[in-house]
Amino acid sequence: MITTIISAIIVLGILIVVHETGHFLMAKKMGIGVEKFSIGFGRPIWKKTSGETEYIIAWIPFGGYIKMVGDEDEEDPEKPVDPELAFNLKPIWKRALVVAAGPAANLLLAVAIFSVVYMMGMSIPDTKILEVMKDSPAQAAGLVNGDRIVEIDNTPIDSWDQLAEIISGSAGTRISILAEKADGSLKEIPITPEAHSSKTIFGEDVEVGRIGIRPDVIFKRYGPIKAVWRGTLQTGKIIYLTGMVIVKIFQNVVPAENIGGPLMIMKMAGDQAEAGLVPLLMFMGLISINLGILNILPIPILDGGHLLFFLVEAIKGKPVTLKGRIIAQQVGMFLLISLMAFAFYNDISRFLSGN
């Protein structure tokens, strides 16, 4: 329990700090004054004023905010503001950059985290065959344990993912595999992957090709340039998959019961921390991407909602009225609270069922 709580606080704390720092730095870059920079909500645990900004750490760690000059001030709506520093008086493109900088910071953090993981090194499946399954197409074709697959249909193979993707998409189609034998010789082996029923990560039934091999596992480190490249690709892949999950939930392909909230994040953070530093970092990168995408959704009170308001303002040539923004934000708050309540319900149901 202690590991779980500490891990969750560290993960969420870092992600929130990075998100709000993205807003903060872009606001400064655009010449906008920042009055408050808060990590968490509610009563402050600690606060300090430096320059024009009051920095706060609050009791409720699930979020944060920055308050810029020109934001509506509920405590003092008549408070005078410096027009040179006011957020609401800046051009639309500057305001949009400030709002988008938070989610962008989370996506960049994911790239940085994955890049560090690749530089640290990790265990990955190799193109060298650990085991050829009995009575499989691979065994019938003459592949043996220890062979390394270096080409498929004249396409160089440098990763297990690439190999698996080609074979999966070749069910019932004859392909040519170039295998490197234990003695270093090369042998071209024709083989036809068998069609097997499988499920995608979204639970959809698909037909895939299989030849019946298991990969060896190697520990591999990457140089800085290649690590950053792979970190960027990994981030792009997870962005795509996360977006597809959202679409599939609305299509009722992925059950809504899969939605998790803070309790599930805490549990998973604890599990990954116990598994080691690399799993914890990979989990942090995944959650950072989810946070970035969630915030960019066009729901009022989220960053995406503000961007939607700016789009309407750009089209109409004038800002959305205060009344319109208040109504939209109330609807957005209702949707967000409903989603959070549903996520908590799912979390509690999972814990009670032991799943």
MIDRENDREN-566704 format. One record per residue (C-alpha): residue number from 1; residue in one letter; chain; x, y, z. Coordinates in nm, 4 decimals. Layout:
   pos   code   unit          X          Y          Z
   NUM      A      A          X          Y          Z
...
***
This chain:
   pos   code   unit          X          Y          Z
     1      M      A     0.0000     0.0000     0.0000
     2      I      A     0.2811     0.2411     0.0855
     3      T      A     0.4572     0.1623    -0.2434
     4      T      A     0.1311     0.2137    -0.4320
     5      I      A     0.0554     0.5511    -0.2727
     6      I      A     0.4090     0.6862    -0.3081
     7      S      A     0.4388     0.5657    -0.6686
     8      A      A     0.1035     0.7205    -0.7634
     9      I      A     0.1952     1.0534    -0.6007
    10      I      A     0.5284     1.0607    -0.7845
    11      V      A     0.3760     0.9674    -1.1222
    12      L      A     0.0798     1.2040    -1.1001
    13      G      A     0.2874     1.4799    -0.9443
    14      I      A     0.5438     1.4748    -1.2248
    15      L      A     0.2764     1.4652    -1.4962
    16      I      A     0.0821     1.7543    -1.3434
    17      V      A     0.3958     1.9649    -1.2938
    18      V      A     0.4999     1.9071    -1.6551
    19      H      A     0.1505     1.9871    -1.7861
    20      E      A     0.1174     2.3126    -1.5934
    21      T      A     0.4785     2.4068    -1.6668
    22      G      A     0.3935     2.3800    -2.0369
    23      H      A     0.1152     2.6353    -1.9908
    24      F      A     0.3350     2.8513    -1.7666
    25      L      A     0.6378     2.8690    -1.9957
    26      M      A     0.4301     2.9391    -2.3053
    27      A      A     0.2368     3.2118    -2.1207
    28      K      A     0.5667     3.3764    -2.0258
    29      K      A     0.6903     3.3389    -2.3841
    30      M      A     0.3745     3.5128    -2.5114
    31      G      A     0.4159     3.8018    -2.2638
    32      I      A     0.1266     3.6973    -2.0402
    33      G      A     0.1399     3.7471    -1.6634
    34      V      A     0.0889     3.4414    -1.4402
    35      E      A    -0.0561     3.5118    -1.0950
    36      K      A    -0.0781     3.1555    -0.9578
    37      F      A     0.0861     2.8217    -1.0362
    38      S      A    -0.0825     2.5461    -0.8357
    39      I      A    -0.0085     2.1755    -0.8143
    40      G      A    -0.3249     2.0213    -0.6725
    41      F      A    -0.6519     2.1741    -0.5614
    42      G      A    -0.8010     2.2807    -0.2292
    43      R      A    -0.6259     2.4138     0.0789
    44      P      A    -0.2549     2.4891     0.0216
    45      I      A     0.0076     2.2756     0.1958
    46      W      A     0.2841     2.5131     0.0873
    47      K      A     0.2990     2.8382    -0.1034
    48      K      A     0.5585     3.0947    -0.1966
    49      T      A     0.5511     3.4132    -0.4017
    50      S      A     0.8330     3.4815    -0.6450
    51      G      A     0.8056     3.7816    -0.8731
    52      E      A     0.4476     3.8155    -0.9934
    53      T      A     0.3620     3.4472    -0.9409
    54      E      A     0.2384     3.2652    -0.6295
    55      Y      A     0.3493     2.8988    -0.6346
    56      I      A     0.1200     2.6565    -0.4489
    57      I      A     0.1150     2.2886    -0.3533
    58      A      A    -0.2367     2.1892    -0.2431
    59      W      A    -0.3893     1.8916    -0.0642
    60      I      A    -0.5814     1.7284    -0.3510
    61      P      A    -0.3134     1.5994    -0.5935
    62      F      A    -0.5391     1.5047    -0.8890
    63      G      A    -0.4809     1.8125    -1.1022
    64      G      A    -0.3425     2.1625    -1.1034
    65      Y      A    -0.3834     2.5006    -1.2687
    66      I      A    -0.2245     2.8319    -1.3521
    67      K      A    -0.4117     3.1596    -1.3142
    68      M      A    -0.3100     3.4192    -1.5676
    69      V      A    -0.3621     3.7927    -1.5673
    70      G      A    -0.6946     3.8612    -1.7402
    71      D      A    -0.8624     3.5356    -1.6294
    72      E      A    -1.2034     3.5859    -1.4696
    73      D      A    -1.1434     3.6489    -1.0985
    74      E      A    -1.4324     3.5111    -0.8932
    75      E      A    -1.3020     3.6712    -0.5738
    76      D      A    -1.2598     4.0165    -0.7253
    77      P      A    -1.4309     4.0502    -1.0668
    78      E      A    -1.3616     4.4252    -1.0728
    79      K      A    -0.9879     4.3804    -1.0161
    80      P      A    -0.7920     4.6000    -1.2597
    81      V      A    -0.5470     4.4225    -1.4890
    82      D      A    -0.2469     4.5317    -1.6903
    83      P      A    -0.3591     4.5124    -2.0570
    84      E      A    -0.0016     4.4336    -2.1639
    85      L      A    -0.0050     4.1146    -1.9534
    86      A      A    -0.3722     4.0117    -1.9897
    87      F      A    -0.4358     3.6693    -2.1399
    88      N      A    -0.7830     3.7617    -2.2663
    89      L      A    -0.6474     4.0596    -2.4622
    90      K      A    -0.3835     3.8643    -2.6549
    91      P      A    -0.4410     3.7487    -3.0166
    92      I      A    -0.6213     3.4170    -3.0592
    93      W      A    -0.3099     3.2382    -3.1826
    94      K      A    -0.1140     3.3334    -2.8702
    95      R      A    -0.3935     3.2174    -2.6400
    96      A      A    -0.4253     2.8940    -2.8358
    97      L      A    -0.0530     2.8260    -2.8030
    98      V      A    -0.0691     2.8779    -2.4266
    99      V      A    -0.3634     2.6383    -2.3922
   100      A      A    -0.2157     2.3742    -2.6250
   101      A      A     0.1234     2.3874    -2.4499
   102      G      A    -0.0013     2.1803    -2.1544
   103      P      A    -0.1051     1.8697    -2.3512
   104      A      A     0.1968     1.9161    -2.5796
   105      A      A     0.4256     1.9115    -2.2748
   106      N      A     0.2786     1.5757    -2.1689
   107      L      A     0.3383     1.4275    -2.5137
   108      L      A     0.6965     1.5592    -2.5184
   109      L      A     0.7496     1.4129    -2.1711
   110      A      A     0.6419     1.0730    -2.3052
   111      V      A     0.8968     1.1022    -2.5875
   112      A      A     1.1657     1.1898    -2.3309
   113      I      A     1.0699     0.9028    -2.0996
   114      F      A     1.0650     0.6414    -2.3760
   115      S      A     1.3944     0.7756    -2.5127
   116      V      A     1.5577     0.7384    -2.1708
   117      V      A     1.4222     0.3835    -2.1411
   118      Y      A     1.5683     0.2895    -2.4795
   119      M      A     1.9043     0.4381    -2.3792
   120      M      A     1.8947     0.2497    -2.0466
   121      G      A     1.8186    -0.0685    -2.2351
   122      M      A     1.5372    -0.3197    -2.2163
   123      S      A     1.4600    -0.6820    -2.2916
   124      I      A     1.3008    -0.7198    -2.6348
   125      P      A     1.2038    -1.0170    -2.8561
   126      D      A     1.4690    -1.0924    -3.1171
   127      T      A     1.4496    -1.2227    -3.4726
   128      K      A     1.6456    -1.5275    -3.3567
   129      I      A     1.4204    -1.8313    -3.3096
   130      L      A     1.4163    -1.9726    -2.9566
   131      E      A     1.1732    -2.2544    -3.0344
   132      V      A     1.0065    -2.4030    -3.3431
   133      M      A     0.6668    -2.5457    -3.2523
   134      K      A     0.5948    -2.9106    -3.3242
   135      D      A     0.3885    -2.9807    -3.6393
   136      S      A     0.4015    -2.6135    -3.7394
   137      P      A     0.4593    -2.4634    -4.0858
   138      A      A     0.8020    -2.3513    -3.9615
   139      Q      A     0.9018    -2.7072    -3.8713
   140      A      A     0.7667    -2.8443    -4.1996
   141      A      A     0.9626    -2.5819    -4.3947
   142      G      A     1.2904    -2.6677    -4.2214
   143      L      A     1.3387    -2.3828    -3.9736
   144      V      A     1.5139    -2.4930    -3.6534
   145      N      A     1.5921    -2.3505    -3.3118
   146      G      A     1.8721    -2.0928    -3.3363
   147      D      A     1.7914    -1.9747    -3.6888
   148      R      A     1.7763    -1.5988    -3.7311
   149      I      A     1.5294    -1.4515    -3.9804
   150      V      A     1.7056    -1.1714    -4.1696
   151      E      A     1.4746    -1.1168    -4.4682
   152      I      A     1.1153    -1.1855    -4.5749
   153      D      A     1.0385    -1.1492    -4.9459
   154      N      A     1.3625    -0.9500    -4.9926
   155      T      A     1.2650    -0.7065    -4.7134
   156      P      A     1.5378    -0.6775    -4.4460
   157      I      A     1.4079    -0.7709    -4.1007
   158      D      A     1.5587    -0.5924    -3.7990
   159      S      A     1.2941    -0.6433    -3.5294
   160      W      A     1.0486    -0.9042    -3.4076
   161      D      A     0.7616    -0.6542    -3.4411
   162      Q      A     0.8385    -0.6117    -3.8117
   163      L      A     0.8664    -0.9879    -3.8583
   164      A      A     0.5398    -1.0572    -3.6749
   165      E      A     0.3525    -0.7880    -3.8676
   166      I      A     0.4532    -0.9320    -4.2059
   167      I      A     0.3734    -1.2908    -4.1104
   168      S      A     0.0421    -1.1929    -3.9463
   169      G      A    -0.0671    -1.0230    -4.2664
   170      S      A     0.0305    -1.3172    -4.4877
   171      A      A    -0.2195    -1.5858    -4.3827
   172      G      A    -0.2453    -1.8453    -4.6599
   173      T      A     0.0097    -1.6596    -4.8761
   174      R      A     0.3435    -1.8164    -4.9674
   175      I      A     0.6395    -1.6062    -4.8504
   176      S      A     1.0147    -1.6469    -4.8800
   177      I      A     1.2183    -1.6341    -4.5591
   178      L      A     1.5952    -1.5863    -4.5618
   179      A      A     1.7323    -1.7551    -4.2498
   180      E      A     2.0829    -1.7235    -4.1069
   181      K      A     2.1959    -2.0615    -3.9744
   182      A      A     2.4096    -2.1246    -3.6661
   183      D      A     2.7199    -2.1634    -3.8859
   184      G      A     2.6604    -1.8239    -4.0484
   185      S      A     2.5311    -1.9588    -4.3791
   186      L      A     2.2137    -1.8219    -4.5359
   187      K      A     1.9243    -2.0361    -4.6549
   188      E      A     1.6124    -1.9269    -4.8420
   189      I      A     1.3050    -2.1080    -4.7104
   190      P      A     0.9585    -2.0853    -4.8710
   191      I      A     0.6751    -2.1054    -4.6171
   192      T      A     0.2996    -2.0441    -4.6047
   193      P      A     0.1666    -1.9020    -4.2756
   194      E      A    -0.1423    -2.0790    -4.1456
   195      A      A    -0.4586    -1.8772    -4.0848
   196      H      A    -0.5533    -1.8539    -3.7173
   197      S      A    -0.8410    -1.6766    -3.5443
   198      S      A    -0.7216    -1.4117    -3.3018
   199      K      A    -0.8366    -1.0933    -3.1355
   200      T      A    -0.7029    -0.7414    -3.1660
   201      I      A    -0.6188    -0.5407    -2.8549
   202      F      A    -0.9701    -0.3974    -2.8925
   203      G      A    -1.1255    -0.7451    -2.8687
   204      E      A    -1.2234    -0.7666    -3.2359
   205      D      A    -1.2018    -1.1052    -3.4133
   206      V      A    -0.9411    -1.1161    -3.6913
   207      E      A    -0.7649    -1.3757    -3.9043
   208      V      A    -0.3855    -1.3708    -3.8776
   209      G      A    -0.0960    -1.5711    -4.0162
   210      R      A     0.1187    -1.7929    -3.7914
   211      I      A     0.4208    -2.0111    -3.8705
   212      G      A     0.4778    -2.1495    -3.5190
   213      I      A     0.7942    -1.9918    -3.3779
   214      R      A     0.8861    -1.8295    -3.0464
   215      P      A     1.1481    -1.5528    -3.0368
   216      D      A     1.4615    -1.5386    -2.8302
   217      V      A     1.4842    -1.2386    -2.5952
   218      I      A     1.7816    -1.0031    -2.5861
   219      F      A     1.8777    -0.7004    -2.3765
   220      K      A     1.9409    -0.4038    -2.6013
   221      R      A     2.0511    -0.0441    -2.5540
   222      Y      A     2.0231     0.2308    -2.8142
   223      G      A     2.2387     0.5354    -2.8799
   224      P      A     2.0863     0.8790    -2.8073
   225      I      A     1.9767     0.9566    -3.1647
   226      K      A     1.8174     0.6180    -3.2286
   227      A      A     1.6661     0.6162    -2.8775
   228      V      A     1.4942     0.9508    -2.9395
   229      W      A     1.3705     0.8268    -3.2762
   230      R      A     1.2286     0.5087    -3.1235
   231      G      A     1.0851     0.7089    -2.8325
   232      T      A     0.9063     0.9338    -3.0810
   233      L      A     0.7714     0.6342    -3.2747
   234      Q      A     0.6533     0.4701    -2.9524
   235      T      A     0.4747     0.7890    -2.8490
   236      G      A     0.3060     0.8147    -3.1896
   237      K      A     0.1972     0.4524    -3.1693
   238      I      A     0.0393     0.4973    -2.8258
   239      I      A    -0.1302     0.8228    -2.9335
   240      Y      A    -0.2883     0.6332    -3.2238
   241      L      A    -0.3942     0.3391    -3.0052
   242      T      A    -0.5356     0.5693    -2.7366
   243      G      A    -0.7374     0.7585    -2.9959
   244      M      A    -0.8642     0.4297    -3.1395
   245      V      A    -0.9672     0.3096    -2.7927
   246      I      A    -1.1773     0.6249    -2.7470
   247      V      A    -1.3416     0.5683    -3.0854
   248      K      A    -1.3986     0.1981    -3.0111
   249      I      A    -1.5623     0.2816    -2.6767
   250      F      A    -1.8149     0.5032    -2.8543
   251      Q      A    -1.8655     0.2261    -3.1117
   252      N      A    -1.9250    -0.0161    -2.8197
   253      V      A    -1.6420    -0.2388    -2.9462
   254      V      A    -1.4355    -0.1787    -2.6317
   255      P      A    -1.6548    -0.2158    -2.3197
   256      A      A    -1.6866     0.1040    -2.1168
   257      E      A    -1.6026    -0.1089    -1.8118
   258      N      A    -1.2394    -0.0817    -1.9250
   259      I      A    -1.2333     0.2877    -1.8292
   260      G      A    -1.0246     0.3360    -1.5165
   261      G      A    -0.9791     0.6229    -1.2756
   262      P      A    -0.7350     0.7377    -1.0070
   263      L      A    -0.7708     0.4171    -0.8038
   264      M      A    -0.6664     0.2031    -1.0996
   265      I      A    -0.3805     0.4401    -1.1778
   266      M      A    -0.2623     0.4114    -0.8173
   267      K      A    -0.2824     0.0315    -0.8255
   268      M      A    -0.0987     0.0063    -1.1583
   269      A      A     0.1668     0.2565    -1.0471
   270      G      A     0.2352     0.0421    -0.7414
   271      D      A     0.2523    -0.2769    -0.9500
   272      Q      A     0.4942    -0.1196    -1.1996
   273      A      A     0.7128     0.0246    -0.9229
   274      E      A     0.7477    -0.3222    -0.7718
   275      A      A     0.8336    -0.4620    -1.1171
   276      G      A     1.1229    -0.2165    -1.1552
   277      L      A     1.2264     0.1268    -1.2782
   278      V      A     1.1799     0.0561    -1.6507
   279      P      A     0.8181    -0.0694    -1.6147
   280      L      A     0.7372     0.2323    -1.3951
   281      L      A     0.8848     0.4723    -1.6527
   282      M      A     0.6951     0.3048    -1.9370
   283      F      A     0.3748     0.3332    -1.7340
   284      M      A     0.4443     0.7000    -1.6648
   285      G      A     0.4916     0.7622    -2.0369
   286      L      A     0.1622     0.5875    -2.1119
   287      I      A    -0.0301     0.7918    -1.8529
   288      S      A     0.1351     1.1126    -1.9740
   289      I      A     0.0037     1.0459    -2.3253
   290      N      A    -0.3427     0.9682    -2.1900
   291      L      A    -0.3398     1.2918    -1.9903
   292      G      A    -0.2360     1.4909    -2.2962
   293      I      A    -0.5056     1.3380    -2.5157
   294      L      A    -0.7768     1.3672    -2.2501
   295      N      A    -0.7036     1.7369    -2.2062
   296      I      A    -0.7186     1.8066    -2.5795
   297      L      A    -1.0727     1.6671    -2.6120
   298      P      A    -1.3212     1.9456    -2.7037
   299      I      A    -1.4954     1.9412    -2.3652
   300      P      A    -1.5489     2.2782    -2.1929
   301      I      A    -1.3270     2.3277    -1.8824
   302      L      A    -1.0590     2.1106    -2.0475
   303      D      A    -0.7861     2.2598    -2.2672
   304      G      A    -0.9633     2.1291    -2.5761
   305      G      A    -1.2765     2.3172    -2.4728
   306      H      A    -1.0835     2.6440    -2.4609
   307      L      A    -0.9417     2.5725    -2.8053
   308      L      A    -1.2968     2.5124    -2.9265
   309      F      A    -1.3984     2.8536    -2.7916
   310      F      A    -1.1044     3.0126    -2.9747
   311      L      A    -1.2115     2.8415    -3.2990
   312      V      A    -1.5646     2.9788    -3.2605
   313      E      A    -1.4179     3.3231    -3.1875
   314      A      A    -1.2008     3.3071    -3.4987
   315      I      A    -1.5012     3.2119    -3.7143
   316      K      A    -1.7451     3.4648    -3.5657
   317      G      A    -1.4915     3.7430    -3.5242
   318      K      A    -1.5817     3.7938    -3.1578
   319      P      A    -1.5411     3.5958    -2.8335
   320      V      A    -1.8032     3.3561    -2.7032
   321      T      A    -2.0205     3.5443    -2.4564
   322      L      A    -1.9567     3.5011    -2.0845
   323      K      A    -2.3021     3.3458    -2.0443
   324      G      A    -2.2300     3.1007    -2.3246
   325      R      A    -1.8969     3.0036    -2.1711
   326      I      A    -2.0535     2.9545    -1.8288
   327      I      A    -2.3277     2.7286    -1.9668
   328      A      A    -2.0761     2.5294    -2.1728
   329      Q      A    -1.8443     2.4927    -1.8725
   330      Q      A    -2.1318     2.3728    -1.6557
   331      V      A    -2.2131     2.1084    -1.9169
   332      G      A    -1.8432     2.0181    -1.9380
   333      M      A    -1.8177     1.9930    -1.5598
   334      F      A    -2.1220     1.7645    -1.5522
   335      L      A    -1.9703     1.5403    -1.8204
   336      L      A    -1.6332     1.5301    -1.6455
   337      I      A    -1.7823     1.4543    -1.3035
   338      S      A    -2.0010     1.1841    -1.4592
   339      L      A    -1.6991     1.0287    -1.6298
   340      M      A    -1.4984     1.0433    -1.3062
   341      A      A    -1.7850     0.8860    -1.1092
   342      F      A    -1.8134     0.6084    -1.3690
   343      A      A    -1.4357     0.5513    -1.3551
   344      F      A    -1.4482     0.5293    -0.9733
   345      Y      A    -1.7377     0.2840    -0.9999
   346      N      A    -1.5340     0.0675    -1.2388
   347      D      A    -1.2293     0.0863    -1.0106
   348      I      A    -1.4264    -0.0151    -0.7022
   349      S      A    -1.6025    -0.2956    -0.8913
   350      R      A    -1.2655    -0.4318    -1.0063
   351      F      A    -1.1210    -0.4246    -0.6555
   352      L      A    -1.4284    -0.5875    -0.5014
   353      S      A    -1.4229    -0.8645    -0.7630
   354      G      A    -1.0467    -0.9093    -0.7259
   355      N      A    -0.9985    -0.8456    -1.0988
***
